[in-house]
Every structure is written in structure tokens, then in C-alpha cells.
Amino acid sequence: MRLFDRVFTGSDEMLARAETAVSKTYEKLGDAAPVAFGSTAYYLPCIYAYLGLKVTNMGELKAAMEPIKALMTRNYRLHDVFTSGIATVLAAEVIEACKYAENPTPYEDRYHGRMTDAEVRELGVPLVTRDIPGFVVIIDEAPTDEQALALIKGYQSRGIFVFLLKGAIDQAERCGIKMGFPVRIVPVGPGIESVAHIISLVVRAAFIFGAVQPGDYDGFNKYSFERIFAFVNAFGPLEHITVGCGAGAIAMGFPVITNDTYDVDVVPKSLIIQENVDDLIDTSLEARDIKIKVSNIDIPIACSSAFEGEIIRKADMYIEADGSRMDCFELVRTKELHEIEDHKIEVIGPELDSFEAGSKINLAILVDVAGKNMQSDFEPVFERKIHNYVNCLEGVMHTGQRDLIRIRVSKTAFEAGFRVKHFGELLYAKMKNDFSQVVDKCQVTLVTDPALLPDLRKEANVAYDKRDDRLRSLTDESVDCFYTCTLCQSFSPSHVCIVTPERLGLCGAVSWLDAKATNELQPNGPCQVVTKTRVIDEHKGAYEDVNEAVRQYSQGALEQVTLYSIMEDPMTSCGCFECICGIEPFSNGVIIVNREYTGTTPVGMTFAELASMTGGGVQTPGFMGHGRHFIASKKFMKAEGGIARIVWMPKALKDMVSERLNATAKELYGIDNFCDMIADETITEDPESLVAFLSEKGHPALEMDPMM
Amino acid sequence: MPFTAKPRKFSAGIIEIPLGVGQNAVTIGGGNVLPLYYFDNPAKNPPAVGVEITDTGVEAAGLPELAAYYEGANTPAERAKKAAAMEGADFVCLRFEGADPGGLNRSVADCVAIAKEVVEAINKPLVIAGSKNLEKDVELFSACAEVCSDKNVLFLSAREENYKTIGASCALAYGQKVGAESSVDINLAKQLNVLMTQLGVQPQSIVMNLGSAAAGYGFEYVASTMERVKLAALEQNDTMLQMPVITPVASETWSVKESIMPESDMPEWGSLEERGIEMETVTASACLASGCDAVILRHPTSVKAIAALIAALL
């Protein structure tokens, strides 16, 4: 039988049972007999929610049968399946209401039955805040008692609230599981109709927390889909009536996962078959998009930012993993969801116990992550965080990145029980918690086996090279959006950074990829998307979109910004800039000075003096704060002719950027060793002798159009 | 040439939020002019002044005038009654100083009993302020929201770390008002408002606490933030910054050295109580000038002075 017919048949069965129950109870108690579950202000909550009817007595209950029946349409469209499913649940509530009309405590102690408004609030708050990540409804018996026990315990350990129906309750009793509201495992009732009490909880949560109005059919389904993270585990063989109720659950956004294959048509994301009961939890959580936060990191030493700066001396160290002497590296890799077993921590090769104190070891840290919103662009961003995480361990030091890492574990940490596998536990927990928006699954592999490492390191280098290629290929033209960064507005209220691939934040700490990841992780945070569709002048980097963004995010303090100019509406600075460039009128060029340089410059000012007129979100044409990396960019004051304008830099800064700067000069102007033409403090700090030096070297700035 | 006033009224406005119920309700917010610019457009609701009492009552120690005002009032409920009767008081703020796990660590059940007594005792709206301990406040507020249901109480405050539970248990489950507290940063303030509304809390249930400082203790940051929040709300019609602003002034100003250094240690500074009143009054008036819609004060003299200032400017 096809799925539609199974739903309709099950729905008819429930309706027939409801009609029988109503006429029986009606006959027995009469028209005026009160009907209520007690301890709720929402009448019969499901009927009140979906039909807007306030049922208080048997007469009204009888009258409610007609509109319930009217929902059971049979046009063989998906819509009919959903409305019939909801109607099945409403019919189930009718049956339950009859039970309560005849006896206020029909279930006595064994089953929980109806839930009070107080219980809805008690469970509703953590459901809304996601402190309880979701709830599961388990229907009927798992193939074996062991599987049932593992399943329920598995949900319990993940903080998932468990409702049991029918055979699932008998089985849990046989397994000796303690049940009740406080332990978050509730035996609801022996019949499928008691599912109405669970749906009753959902609709009351929508009433209380979502202010959804009675009778707003779509409103309730929307609320439960968006806010209530529930799902159903129904064990086969599935009865039609269970399938009917399942259609109601699916209409509300709750996927149904079953181990039954007979006569079950799979509906992606809604009706899912998982024959392997051991994998039921993972399949279910993935189907409903539930991510479990890791609350306790299972490591024997403390982890806190207090230990971030700790240094482990050679005498105190138990082992060292040094990428410059041995094969060591760290790598974050994006994988497909099915390729990863969440929370798998594997150590390949000897553990720390096999090494003597003071050893140098090989170590590869491979962090595999997967998620629906994961992008390989985030890999370097996450990978860089490994340094912070590992450094926070008490008695562990981490420096460097990629295959030039150096990790030391102290003797004290080793004695406290710290082992290589604990890196895995730490990184697993941090990745899952800090990047929960994009990381759905994470596994960590730690390799200490010297035989495997040379090849692994080669593979890692292929990955690093690929990333570098990607970074090099990222240009302002090749992407379709820029990002704002307003992180510094707390002290520089009117400043907005526009971060582009070729112009990182002026602090040097926020690249375009960082901004992109920040936007994904904190959608309401400091990095917002700036489109670049309305071009004013691409050469100067003027965009209507950019101007709108700076206007909006500076609260109107700033009107417009030209991305590649220092003369015309230059980008403002908060005060965190690594460098300042300023116009040097005698030579027709600019000088650049970095924060570390304390001396004076040919413009007659020190870094501090220049900073006072550049920071604070003001536009001072001719002066601009920027990051070190921006110096070698092809976009550096492109509007005024680009890097050919640079005439002076402190020597230390020049040495730092020379390789990349020379390459850019060669590419843009065909000049070899451009940095040799740039003066520094060892040559002169005086404008007149600067011009003499530049003329001698044939510096291109002297020939360029005047800047002012 | 005669002076022609050009009133600057904005089409956008601050959300009006009633506190308390029935005849005793007070509405805050609702303006559409720059702070105190009542010559541009008369105030819809004048800024409100709240009187703070604590569950412990120790704040009056060493301050004879304040102690005299509360003389004979031995329980929080009795003090709350006197606070409500203070000249210029629009609402009462009960601060659970004693709930702090680092201090008295009064149990949630005891606090709830106090809150219930206080809310029954007074005929003015109630604001409940927590212990500033993130976890304790969550428990405390959830429990107080239940016993004060139907009283339309404002809870101070939910922060980024605990807004979900406070928002859900106070605003969603019991329809109370919630303060959204950020630390003197317009973007963080806005982000918290966005997050709260995404949780399902209506903007009409949110009052902002932008953070404060005593005058002379970095207040220029506070002034600048408040001003920019008001401008974003009015000039740019930023709906996520149009919630009214409440500032608990007393808890800031009565803990700085000017307000706690005894006269015996610093005779040249003069009377301790007078100094405290001045700090409180100066800070509160600066908050109002920067865009606050409600301030919370402690001393009867300050309350009277600030109420008089507001009345004179209307």
C-alpha cells in the first residue's frame, strides 16, 4: 500500500475510534458533563490550537468531530496527508478527553498522561533556549532490550528529553530504566492516542512562548517547525494508525525515523529509514538539525586563558613536537557528513607513555570537520584557533602554525595524566562549541607513528599550497561581496572598516576570510555583508553599496569611502592600525611608518603624532591607517598610482614587506628590486636629502602627476 | 531679527513601554525628539525616576539622612512602601544584593518570598534587579516572574550570556518586561536586541540598559553611546534601537570613592552623604541629558532633585 493510503487508512481508524469513544462517553455522562484535562488554561489544547474551539463539555466535544473530519480530505496531494495527519492527532485528543471526562486519573501512576501548564513552562523554557536540545518520541519496542537501553541512555546523555509510547514503555520497564519528568524520560501512555498529550505540549509552548493565536493552523505548524526540535523514532512493524499520527508529526516539522522497511516510502528529511538501530541517534539528530554542545571536556588538566602565555622550559618538558626538527603539523580538513564519525578520537602510533622524558616526537594533528554550512574557506580560520586552544592547557605550550608548529608538554601535565588523545578531546569540544553554526560533526586523528608521518606531511603541504593558491587568487574583483568590521566601535564610534580580499582590516587581524567566517558564525555580529553591485568608479574603488554601508554602520557619521584612495574620502581608522601612510610633498610620494618605529619621519612627525590625526574615525585626506599586508597589495592607493608612490619606510618594516612588495612592483611597473629605491631611517629622515636619494635611484614617484 | 524656532521632530519614535498595571502603571519611552528637547515637541511621557532599595537594607549604613528616611521600616516590604511614597518616585526597584553567591547567598525561595511581599505592598510599578551573578539571576528571575505574574514587572537585566533563559522565562512565559544589558557599546546593544527578538521577545517587552558609569569615571563613553543610540533610533529609524533606556544610577555612584570614603579619613572633602547625593544627582542628570528614559536612584534628596529638574524642563 502506498504511503498516502496508509496515512488515510490510519487516519480513518483513529477517527472511527474517536467517534466510538465520544458516543459511548456522551451516552454515559450526558451533554453537559465537563470535559477537561485539568491544570491547563488552554481547554483541549490541540483542538483549541488547530481549530480555535474551546471545548469544555461533552456537547462541545461531540460538535468538534465535524471540523476534525473536515480536515481529513482525500485529494491525494501532500496537503491532504498533512491535514489528515493533524486531524489524526486531534481525534486522538478526543479519545484522551473522553478518558479524562470519565475518570480524572485514568492512568494512575504507571503512565504520565496529560501534562500540566506548569510542566509545559518547565520544559518549554529550556526547549526554547535550547538548553534541552530537543525531544524524541519513541513508539513501540526496539528489536532487543539492549538496543532500547542504549538508545534511551544515549538520548539521555545528550540531554535529549525522551517521551515513550506503547511498547517502548514496557521495554524500558524491563530494562529497569528510571522514568519520570525529573529524569527527562516520560512514559506517556499505553495507546497511540496518548500522542495527543505530547502534541498538546508543543501547541501550548507555541501559545505561551510564541504568542500564536488559537485557530492559526499554519502558525502552529510554523512555530513547531522553527522552534521545537522534536522527532519520532517509531519501531516496526508500523501500524497504519501510527503512520497516520506520523503524518501529523511531519506536518509540524518533526521527522519520523523508523527501522521498518516494509511498505515504507522514504520522504527525504521527513520519513527516514535507518535499519541499523545503533545509528538511530545520529540519523535522528542529523535529520532534525540538532547539535549537541559539549559541556565537559574530558581532560585531566585545566584549560583556561590564564595559561595562555605559559612557557615550558626544556628542563620541565616531557616531550616536544617540533616541526622544524621532526615531522609535525596541524591541519583542519573539510569532509562530507557521512565520512565523519562524530567525536571519534584516534591515536595512531605510540602514546606518551612509550616515550622517555625529554623526547622529541613526531605529531600530526588532523581535525576533520563537516557541516551543512561548512566551507573550505573556514579551514585556515579554524586551524589558527588550534594555537589558542592548545596554549590554554595548563602545562602545554604551542607556537607556530601548519608544519612549523612546536608543542611542548610539561612533566607535570604528563604526570597529571595528560596524553596525546587529550588534544583530540580538547579540539573536538572547542570546534563543536565555538563553531557550532557550521560544524555539525568533528573527529580528530593524532598520528605519532614515525613511519606514517613523512607521507602525511607531504599531503598536508599539498593542502596548504592549495589554500595559498586560493588566497592568491582572491582579488577584489573575483568576489561578489566585501564585509564591514565594526569591532572597534566601542572606542571609535564612527569608524567602519570595509574588509576586501586585497585590503585586510587596518589592524592586520581581520582578513576577508576571517570576516566571512565571522559573518557566518555571528550573523548579527560586527562583520556584515557589503554588496558591490552599484559601481561608481571601479578604478578608485568607489561603490554606492560601500557608501551606504559606511553611512549605516557609522550611524551617519561618515558619508562615503573610496577604497583605493588616500586623497579622496580615504577609509577611516579606529586607532588599531599597524601602519600609517602620509603624503610627503617634496617627493610627490608617501611615507609609511609602522607602530613599532619610534623615531621621526621625513614628514617631521613620529608615528604617535601621525596617529593623533589619523585615528578616531575621521577622514584626513593624505593620511591613512592600514595593515602591514596591505602595503604590497595592488590596490594600495591605486587611485593615486599605487605603490610607486612609496618613498620612505623604516628599515625593519621594509625588510618585512620587501619580498612581496618587489614582486608587486615587478608585476605592475616592471621594476626590479623596487625596495632599494625606497629610503629608510638609515639613509635619511630629512625631506631634502630624501629627494636627492630618490633622484639618484630614479624613483618613479618623482615623475608622477602631483598628488595635490 | 526675531528668533524663529525650528522644531526638530522625528517621524520615528521611541517605543512606549508601560510598567506595572492599572492606575499605578507608568509608561516610559515614547518620545520623538532629542533628549530633553521638549521645546521641539512636548514630552509624551516624562523620564521616570525609580527608587532603589535592596533586600539587605545595608545601603543606609553610615548615611544618617537615608537611614532616617527608612527608620522603622525593618523588612524589604516596609522599605518598599516608604520608597514608593518618596517625593518624586515613579516606581520602585528591588535589588537582590543578598542573592549574590559571593555574598549572603540568599536562597531563591527566600528572594521569591521577598519579591512577593514587596509587589503586594506597593502601589507603584516594580523593577527587580538581580545579584549580577549570571547563573543566580537566571534562577531568581524565572522564579520571581512566576510569583509576580500579572504585575508587569521589569527585570534587570538579561545579558548576552543569559538572555535566552531570562527572555523565555520572564518575557515569553509570563509576559514580563526584560532589561537588555550591554556594556556601553551601540553594536552590542543592538545585537542583544536582535537576538532577543529572534528568540521571540517582542520589542515592546524590552528596555535597554546600556551600561553606565559614575560621572568622572569614563562617563563620556556612556554619554556618547546613549546619544548615538538615540540618534540611530530617531534619525535613522533603526527599529532595533528604539527601545527606551533605563539606567540604574545608584548602584554605580554609591560605590565610587567619593561616595564611600568616610569623612574622618578625608575631612577636606566634607560630608559623606552630601558627596554621595551630588555624585548621584550629577550622574542622573547627565544620563537624562544623554537620552535616558528612566533612572534609578537611592537617596530621597537626589530623587526629589531629579524629579524637580524633569518637571522644570517639561
Interface residues (C-beta under 8 A of the other chain):
Chain A: R121 G124 V125 P126 V128 T129 R130 D131 I208 F209 G210 A211 R227 T486 Q489 S490 F491 P493 N524 G525 P526 Q552 Q555 G556
Chain B: S142 K164 T165 G167 A168 S169 L172 A173 V184 D185 I186 N187 L188 K190 Q191 V194 L195 L199 G200 Q202 Y221 S224 T225 R228 L231 A232 E235 Q236
